[in-house]
Structures are given as structure tokens and as C-alpha cells.
């Protein structure tokens, strides 16, 4: 999976936004709520009017909430590997560290494109590309 630096979610229900590809639509509501809770987004279910109310996520959520929704999508899809492009654009340092810890706990391998001043605590290896 790939998470871009500018998170985009089309107008959809929360369930559709989170359960991509559509083959994941059978994931129980409790699992969705748990994934959102891990990212402190569970109140979004009520604010959105439930999992099946269609919303325009670009106007309803800020950039960090949209980025965290995409992380919840990853947690629910449970891919072996995820590519994260400059998460620090949408998330603060604490949120970024929390996301990386959640991915590691979920046994999801991640590759992060970042800056040289990003904290390196959650990485097994670093590849430094000079300009």
C-alpha cells in the first residue's frame, strides 16, 4: 500500500473510505471502531453520522485526520508492506511516532520517505541519499 504526503479521500461513506479494496467490506464494525480508536478517531463515527453516511472528507476533516484515516485503512487491510511518503507534512512528530509504533505492533513493514532531521527511533535502517 502507498500513503501519499497529501492524503485524499473521495466523497464516500466512512466504511467505504476505510475498507479498501472493496473485498474488505466484511470487516466487523467493532474492528473498524477499534482501528479508529487506536488513532484517537473513534468520535469521527458519530460526527459522520455512522459508518454508512456519505460525507465529503476533504471538507469534514483536516489534513491530519485524513492522514490518520488512511493509516486506519492500512491497519484494517493488514498489508505486508506500506510505503509512507513524508508523513510529517500531515502529522506532527508525536502522531508520526505513534503511527510507526502501531504499524510495527501490527507487523506491517514500512518504508518512509522523510527528511534528515526526522527522529530515527522507529527505524531498523536508514538510507541517506545525498543531493
N, C-alpha and C positions, 0 to 999 in steps of 0.2 A: 504494500500500500504506500501511497505517497501523500504527505500533508504539506501543502504549499505555504509559503510565508504569508500570503493573503488568503485567509480562509473564506471559502464560498459555499453557501448552502442555498439551493434553489427554493422557491416557494413550494412548500410541501408540508405534510404532517410531521410531527416530531418523530414518530415511528419511522416514516419513510426516510427522513434525514439521517437517522441513526443506523438503520438496518440496510446497509448497502454491502454487497449486492442484494437484490430482492429475495434471493434464496434464504436470507436470514430472517425473513418476516415472521417466522415461527418462534423466535426467541420470546420467552415469557416476559410479561410486563414487570415482574419483580426483578428480573435480571437487568432490564433497562433502567429501572429506578436505582438499582444498586450501582451500576456504572455511572449514572449521573451523580449519585451521592458521593462516590469516591472523588469526584471532581467539584463537589460543592455546587452542583447544578440541579439538584432534585427539585427546588422550588420552581424551576422552569416548567415542569409538568403542569402545575396548577396555573401558572401565569399564561401558558399557551392554551389553556382550556382542555388539557388532556393530551394523550398521545396521538389522537386521531383528528385533531382540529388543524386545518391547514393554516399556515402562517407564512408571512414574509420575514424570514430570519434576518435579512440584512437590515430591516427597519426595527425589528423587535429586540435584537441582541447587538451588543457591542462587539468589537473585533476579538477581544479576549474570550468572551462567551462563545462566539462562533468557533474559535480555535479549539476551545475545550470540548465543544460538541463533536468536532472531528476526532479528537482524542477518544471520546466516549465511543464513537463509531469503531475506532481501531480496537478498543478493549472488547467490544461486543463481537467483532469479526474474528478476533484472535488470529491474525496472520502470523506467519513465522518471522516476518521481516517488515519493518516500516522505515521509510525514508522521510526525515523531518527537515524541511527547508527553513532555516532561520526562524525558529520558534520565538526568539526574543523580540521579533517585530510585534507579535500579538500578545505575548505573555511576559510578565515580569520575571525576574530571576527566581523567586520563590516558586511561582507556578511552574516554571520550566523544570526546576529540580524535582518538584512533586510528580510531574508527568513522567520524567525519566525513571523515577523510582517505581511508579505504577507499572510502567512498561516492563521494567526488569522483573518485578514481582510476578507479572503475568507471563513471564518467559517469552516476551516478544523482543527480538533483536532489533536494535535501532541504529541507524546511521544519521548523524546530524551534520548539516552544513551550518557553520557558525562563524563567529569572529574569534580572533586570537585572545581577546580579553574575557571570553566566556569561562565560567568555572569548569574545571575538568574532573570534579569529584565522581561523576557518574559514568565515566568512560573507561573502557579497558585499554583503548589505544587511541592515539591522536595522529592524524596525518596533516602536517603543516605544509601547505602549498604556498611558496613564495611567489610574489607577483613578478 
